Amino acid sequence: MSEQQKDSNSKSTGKGRPTPTRKEREAANLRPIVGNKSKESLAQARATQRDARLKARAAMLSGDEKYLLGRDRGPQRKLAREIIDNRYTIIEGLMPMMVVLLIFSAMSNEAGQAIVTLVMLVALLIVALEASFLHRKIKKLVHEKLGSETKLQAGTWFYIFTRGMQPRPLRIPKPTPRRQLKK
């Protein structure tokens, strides 16, 4: 092959169009930063977000694992909820009792305040003992249902205490089992 044939084969014929100027490229890249700001599109976006939030809340209230908060997820927490929600506990009465005792402590004399303080401390001790009892019961149930090698999830005692202290209608997810009186 001759020298001229090599040169003619290696040369490209170009891209077939002129190189765009910088101004043309920058103009092509311009886009609105915030998107469509029309009232209709904003209203539609809000409605879509509201529907998604309502759907997620309904699923969370019903106990759907996908939508639960991290503290409520897992089979151990489900067992704990079933145990706590299926019984009457002293823990539930702690907050109303504390409010009443605080009102009495504000209105009474020093001797009355000392008695109210003592009653509050005894109530806290009883509630802590009940939470510990429930914790042992739940731990035993977890080992029975999920296997004896299963390690108890961290924070279970505090979860029992806080869920038990919440008024029953305000608990999320909603309590499923009905309460039973012990005979």
C-alpha positions as CSV (number, residue, x, y, z in Angstrom):
1,M,0.0,0.0,0.0
2,S,1.3,3.4,-0.8
3,E,1.9,6.3,1.6
4,Q,-1.0,8.3,0.1
5,Q,-3.5,5.5,0.5
6,K,-2.7,5.1,4.2
7,D,-3.1,8.9,4.8
8,S,-6.5,9.0,3.0
9,N,-7.8,6.0,4.9
10,S,-6.8,7.3,8.4
11,K,-8.3,10.7,7.9
12,S,-11.8,11.1,9.2
13,T,-14.4,13.0,7.3
14,G,-15.7,14.9,10.4
15,K,-18.9,14.8,12.3
16,G,-21.0,16.4,9.6
17,R,-22.1,19.4,11.6
18,P,-20.4,22.5,13.0
19,T,-19.3,22.5,16.7
20,P,-21.9,24.3,18.8
21,T,-20.7,27.5,20.5
22,R,-20.6,27.7,24.2
23,K,-23.5,30.1,24.2
24,E,-25.7,27.5,22.3
25,R,-24.7,24.7,24.7
26,E,-25.4,26.7,27.8
27,A,-28.8,27.7,26.4
28,A,-29.6,24.0,25.7
29,N,-28.8,23.1,29.3
30,L,-31.1,25.7,30.9
31,R,-34.0,24.2,32.7
32,P,-36.3,25.6,35.4
33,I,-34.9,24.9,38.9
34,V,-38.2,24.4,40.7
35,G,-40.3,22.8,38.0
36,N,-43.8,23.7,37.1
37,K,-45.2,26.2,39.5
38,S,-48.8,26.4,38.3
39,K,-51.5,26.3,41.0
40,E,-53.0,23.1,39.5
41,S,-49.8,21.2,39.6
42,L,-49.0,22.3,43.2
43,A,-52.5,21.3,44.3
44,Q,-52.2,18.0,42.6
45,A,-48.8,17.3,44.2
46,R,-50.2,18.2,47.6
47,A,-53.1,15.9,47.1
48,T,-50.9,13.0,46.1
49,Q,-48.6,13.6,49.1
50,R,-51.6,13.7,51.4
51,D,-53.0,10.5,50.0
52,A,-49.7,8.8,50.5
53,R,-49.4,10.0,54.1
54,L,-53.0,8.9,54.9
55,K,-52.3,5.5,53.4
56,A,-49.1,5.1,55.4
57,R,-50.8,6.2,58.6
58,A,-53.7,3.7,58.1
59,A,-51.2,0.9,57.5
60,M,-49.1,1.9,60.5
61,L,-52.3,2.0,62.7
62,S,-53.2,-1.5,61.5
63,G,-49.8,-2.9,62.3
64,D,-48.3,-3.3,58.8
65,E,-44.6,-4.0,59.4
66,K,-43.5,-2.0,56.4
67,Y,-45.0,1.2,57.8
68,L,-44.2,0.8,61.5
69,L,-41.6,2.9,63.2
70,G,-38.3,1.2,63.9
71,R,-39.1,0.8,67.6
72,D,-42.2,-1.2,66.8
73,R,-40.8,-3.5,64.1
74,G,-40.0,-7.2,64.5
75,P,-41.5,-10.3,65.9
76,Q,-40.2,-9.6,69.4
77,R,-42.0,-6.3,69.6
78,K,-45.1,-7.8,68.2
79,L,-45.1,-10.4,71.0
80,A,-44.5,-7.6,73.6
81,R,-47.4,-5.6,72.2
82,E,-49.7,-8.6,72.4
83,I,-48.8,-9.2,76.1
84,I,-49.0,-5.6,77.1
85,D,-52.2,-4.8,75.2
86,N,-54.0,-8.0,76.4
87,R,-54.0,-7.1,80.1
88,Y,-54.8,-4.4,82.6
89,T,-51.6,-3.0,84.1
90,I,-50.7,-0.7,86.9
91,I,-48.4,1.1,84.5
92,E,-51.4,2.6,82.7
93,G,-52.6,4.3,85.8
94,L,-49.2,5.9,86.6
95,M,-49.7,9.1,84.6
96,P,-53.2,10.0,85.8
97,M,-52.1,9.2,89.4
98,M,-49.0,11.4,89.1
99,V,-51.2,14.3,87.9
100,V,-53.5,14.0,90.8
101,L,-50.6,13.7,93.2
102,L,-48.9,16.8,91.8
103,I,-52.1,18.7,92.3
104,F,-52.3,17.5,95.9
105,S,-48.6,18.4,96.5
106,A,-49.2,22.0,95.3
107,M,-52.2,22.5,97.6
108,S,-51.2,20.8,100.9
109,N,-48.7,21.6,103.6
110,E,-45.2,20.3,104.1
111,A,-46.4,17.1,105.8
112,G,-48.8,16.5,103.0
113,Q,-46.1,17.1,100.4
114,A,-43.8,14.6,102.1
115,I,-46.6,11.9,102.0
116,V,-47.4,12.7,98.3
117,T,-43.6,12.4,97.5
118,L,-43.5,9.0,99.3
119,V,-46.6,7.8,97.5
120,M,-45.1,8.9,94.1
121,L,-41.8,7.0,94.8
122,V,-43.7,3.9,95.9
123,A,-45.8,4.1,92.7
124,L,-42.7,4.4,90.6
125,L,-41.2,1.4,92.3
126,I,-44.3,-0.7,91.8
127,V,-44.5,0.2,88.2
128,A,-40.8,-0.6,87.7
129,L,-41.4,-4.0,89.3
130,E,-44.4,-4.7,87.1
131,A,-42.4,-3.7,84.0
132,S,-39.7,-6.1,85.1
133,F,-42.2,-8.9,85.6
134,L,-43.6,-8.3,82.1
135,H,-40.1,-8.2,80.7
136,R,-39.3,-11.6,82.1
137,K,-42.6,-13.0,80.8
138,I,-42.0,-11.6,77.3
139,K,-38.4,-12.9,77.3
140,K,-39.7,-16.3,78.2
141,L,-42.3,-16.1,75.4
142,V,-39.7,-14.9,72.9
143,H,-37.5,-17.9,73.7
144,E,-40.4,-20.3,73.4
145,K,-41.7,-18.9,70.0
146,L,-38.5,-17.8,68.3
147,G,-36.0,-20.3,69.6
148,S,-33.9,-20.4,72.8
149,E,-30.9,-19.0,71.0
150,T,-32.7,-15.8,70.1
151,K,-31.2,-12.8,71.8
152,L,-33.7,-10.3,73.2
153,Q,-33.9,-7.1,71.3
154,A,-32.2,-4.1,73.1
155,G,-34.5,-1.7,74.9
156,T,-37.4,-4.2,75.5
157,W,-37.9,-3.1,79.1
158,F,-38.2,0.5,78.2
159,Y,-40.5,-0.4,75.3
160,I,-42.8,-2.3,77.7
161,F,-42.7,0.6,80.1
162,T,-43.5,3.3,77.5
163,R,-46.2,1.3,75.7
164,G,-47.8,0.4,78.9
165,M,-47.9,4.0,80.1
166,Q,-49.6,5.2,76.9
167,P,-53.4,5.4,77.2
168,R,-54.8,2.5,75.2
169,P,-56.6,4.6,72.5
170,L,-53.4,6.5,71.7
171,R,-51.2,3.5,71.2
172,I,-49.7,3.0,67.7
173,P,-50.1,0.4,66.3
174,K,-53.6,0.0,67.7
175,P,-54.0,-2.8,70.2
176,T,-55.5,-5.8,68.4
177,P,-56.4,-8.3,71.1
178,R,-59.2,-7.6,73.5
179,R,-58.4,-7.3,77.2
180,Q,-59.3,-10.2,79.5
181,L,-59.9,-10.1,83.2
182,K,-57.9,-12.7,85.1
183,K,-60.1,-15.1,87.0
